[in-house]
């Protein structure tokens, strides 16, 4: 699976590792992705999502129902 958050769309970005002598080599910054299961009470089933930790906090704040509504409006199959 791709390293992309299903809610926020965060994905790896590139940058430089900088050594003590200021030599720069390419590296990747990976998002902090977690595979998380939520119980979706409206449909009485479990939903597994691959989310960044920021997206998990968003679900805790706004609720799973509103977040799934947004994802389905964007065309994501859940």
Backbone as numpy.savetxt, mean C-alpha at the origin, in Angstrom:
# Nx Ny Nz CAx CAy CAz Cx Cy Cz
3.95 -10.82 -7.13 3.12 -9.64 -7.13 4.00 -8.39 -7.13
3.45 -7.34 -7.68 4.18 -6.09 -7.75 4.25 -5.44 -6.37
5.29 -4.65 -6.15 5.43 -3.95 -4.88 4.72 -2.61 -4.96
3.39 -2.67 -5.05 2.57 -1.47 -5.17 1.43 -1.55 -4.17
1.19 -0.46 -3.47 0.08 -0.40 -2.52 -1.23 -0.31 -3.30
-2.21 -1.11 -2.91 -3.47 -1.14 -3.63 -4.31 0.11 -3.39
-4.09 0.80 -2.28 -4.89 1.97 -1.96 -4.22 3.27 -2.40
-2.98 3.47 -1.99 -2.31 4.74 -2.27 -1.52 4.74 -3.57
-1.20 3.55 -4.09 -0.42 3.47 -5.32 1.07 3.68 -5.12
1.52 3.66 -3.87 2.95 3.81 -3.61 3.72 2.66 -4.23
4.87 2.97 -4.82 5.71 1.95 -5.43 7.17 2.32 -5.22
8.09 1.41 -5.55 9.50 1.71 -5.31 9.96 2.93 -6.11
10.85 3.70 -5.49 11.48 4.82 -6.18 12.98 4.60 -6.13
13.71 5.27 -7.00 15.16 5.07 -7.04 15.86 6.30 -6.49
17.05 6.05 -6.02 17.87 7.12 -5.47 19.31 6.66 -5.41
20.09 7.30 -4.59 21.51 6.98 -4.49 21.87 6.57 -3.07
22.75 5.55 -2.97 23.43 5.28 -1.72 24.69 6.15 -1.76
24.92 6.90 -0.71 26.07 7.80 -0.68 27.02 7.32 0.40
28.24 6.98 0.00 29.23 6.47 0.94 29.90 7.63 1.68
30.74 7.27 2.63 31.47 8.28 3.40 32.34 9.14 2.48
32.88 8.53 1.41 33.72 9.27 0.47 32.91 9.94 -0.64
31.58 9.97 -0.46 30.65 10.65 -1.37 30.55 9.98 -2.73
30.81 8.67 -2.79 30.60 7.91 -4.03 29.13 7.51 -4.06
28.48 7.74 -5.19 27.05 7.47 -5.30 26.81 6.23 -6.15
26.01 5.32 -5.64 25.60 4.15 -6.39 24.08 4.06 -6.31
23.48 3.55 -7.37 22.02 3.49 -7.45 21.47 2.48 -6.44
20.30 2.79 -5.90 19.59 1.89 -5.00 18.11 2.13 -5.15
17.29 1.26 -4.53 15.83 1.41 -4.57 15.31 1.63 -3.16
14.35 2.52 -3.05 13.63 2.73 -1.80 12.29 2.02 -1.95
12.08 0.97 -1.14 10.86 0.17 -1.24 9.82 0.67 -0.25
8.54 0.69 -0.64 7.50 1.08 0.31 7.32 0.00 1.38
6.85 0.41 2.53 6.61 -0.52 3.64 5.26 -1.18 3.44
5.24 -2.27 2.66 4.00 -2.96 2.32 3.73 -4.11 3.27
2.47 -4.27 3.62 2.02 -5.34 4.49 0.81 -6.01 3.83
0.73 -7.33 3.90 -0.46 -8.04 3.45 -1.38 -8.17 4.66
-2.57 -7.59 4.57 -3.45 -7.48 5.73 -4.84 -7.98 5.37
-5.44 -8.75 6.29 -6.81 -9.23 6.11 -7.74 -8.38 6.95
-8.84 -7.96 6.32 -9.88 -7.20 7.03 -11.19 -7.95 6.88
-12.01 -7.91 7.92 -13.34 -8.51 7.82 -14.29 -7.44 7.30
-14.87 -7.68 6.13 -15.79 -6.75 5.48 -17.21 -7.15 5.88
-17.74 -6.48 6.89 -19.01 -6.88 7.50 -20.20 -6.74 6.55
-20.15 -5.76 5.63 -21.26 -5.55 4.71 -21.49 -6.75 3.80
-20.43 -7.45 3.43 -20.55 -8.63 2.58 -20.28 -9.92 3.35
-20.03 -9.82 4.65 -19.80 -10.96 5.52 -18.69 -11.87 5.00
-17.52 -11.26 4.70 -16.38 -12.02 4.21 -15.09 -11.31 4.55
-13.98 -12.05 4.41 -12.66 -11.48 4.64 -12.10 -10.94 3.34
-11.40 -9.82 3.42 -10.78 -9.19 2.26 -9.29 -9.07 2.55
-8.45 -9.56 1.64 -7.00 -9.45 1.78 -6.49 -8.35 0.86
-5.77 -7.41 1.44 -5.23 -6.28 0.68 -3.74 -6.16 0.92
-3.00 -5.68 -0.09 -1.58 -5.41 0.04 -1.44 -3.90 0.17
-1.14 -3.44 1.39 -1.21 -2.01 1.71 0.08 -1.50 2.31
0.32 -0.21 2.11 1.38 0.45 2.85 0.88 0.74 4.25
1.78 1.00 5.16 1.37 1.27 6.54 0.55 2.55 6.62
0.81 3.50 5.74 0.00 4.72 5.68 -1.45 4.39 5.29
-1.62 3.46 4.37 -2.97 3.07 3.94 -3.71 2.32 5.04
-2.99 1.53 5.85 -3.63 0.84 6.98 -4.16 1.87 7.97
-3.39 2.93 8.20 -3.85 4.00 9.10 -5.06 4.72 8.51
-5.08 4.88 7.19 -6.23 5.51 6.53 -7.48 4.68 6.72
-7.36 3.35 6.61 -8.50 2.47 6.82 -8.98 2.55 8.27
-8.04 2.61 9.21 -8.42 2.74 10.62 -9.16 4.04 10.87
-8.80 5.10 10.16 -9.42 6.40 10.38 -10.77 6.52 9.67
-10.83 6.15 8.39 -12.03 6.38 7.58 -13.00 5.19 7.57
-12.53 4.02 7.90 -13.37 2.83 7.87 -13.18 2.05 6.58
-13.34 0.74 6.69 -13.11 -0.15 5.55 -14.14 0.05 4.45
-15.39 0.32 4.83 -16.46 0.46 3.84 -16.19 1.61 2.88
-15.79 2.77 3.40 -15.54 3.92 2.52 -14.31 3.70 1.64
-13.31 3.01 2.17 -12.10 2.75 1.39 -12.40 1.77 0.25
-13.18 0.72 0.52 -13.52 -0.24 -0.52 -14.40 0.41 -1.59
-15.25 1.34 -1.17 -16.06 2.09 -2.14 -15.17 2.86 -3.11
-14.12 3.51 -2.56 -13.16 4.26 -3.39 -12.43 3.34 -4.36
-11.99 2.17 -3.86 -11.25 1.25 -4.70 -12.12 0.73 -5.85
-13.37 0.41 -5.54 -14.27 -0.09 -6.58 -14.62 1.00 -7.58
-14.72 2.24 -7.12 -14.98 3.37 -8.04 -13.80 3.56 -8.98
-12.60 3.26 -8.50 -11.40 3.39 -9.33 -11.23 2.20 -10.28
-12.03 1.14 -10.10 -11.98 0.00 -11.02 -11.20 -1.19 -10.51
-10.81 -1.18 -9.24 -10.08 -2.31 -8.68 -11.05 -3.40 -8.26
-10.73 -4.65 -8.64 -11.60 -5.77 -8.27 -11.23 -6.23 -6.87
-12.25 -6.29 -6.00 -12.02 -6.72 -4.62 -13.02 -7.81 -4.29
